[in-house]
Amino acid sequence: MIDIKTATMLVKRVITGLPIEIYDDETGEVSSVPDYELCTPRPEGDCAGSREIGSANITLAFNLLYQKIIASNWKVKATDLDNVSLTKELFHEAMQDLQKDKIVRMKPALVRESFKIVE
């Protein structure tokens, strides 16, 4: 069984890497991650200074976590629904842990939009 520490490390490794977006050839649309960004800009490489998290990075992190869960649960004959539910739960917890550890954050524009003015 995969634990939250392992899940968090896996997600962190993937989302802090080179940001890669998902491009739809048919529609020409580029997917993006509207909610999260890295807390600190990348220090080096092709995307030095960037905080962006690629949509493919998020998808890959989730899918790798799902594959690890399938691999660890095959002996207990867990159903696909069980594996998907566990993946969603662990991915959500991993993202929360990465926020607490100040690796990722909600984009400031989204946080500002949620403020309510009290008169």
Number of C-alpha atoms within 10 A of each C-alpha: 10 16 9 15 12 13 24 21 13 18 23 20 11 20 24 20 15 17 18 17 17 14 14 10 8 6 7 8 10 11 14 17 15 14 13 20 21 20 17 13 14 17 11 9 10 10 14 11 12 17 20 24 24 24 20 19 23 22 15 16 21 21 16 16 25 22 14 16 22 22 12 14 16 11 8 8 9 13 12 11 9 13 20 17 13 17 23 14 12 24 23 15 16 21 19 16 18 19 16 11 11 12 17 23 20 14 17 11 10 12 11 9 8 8 8 7 5 4 3
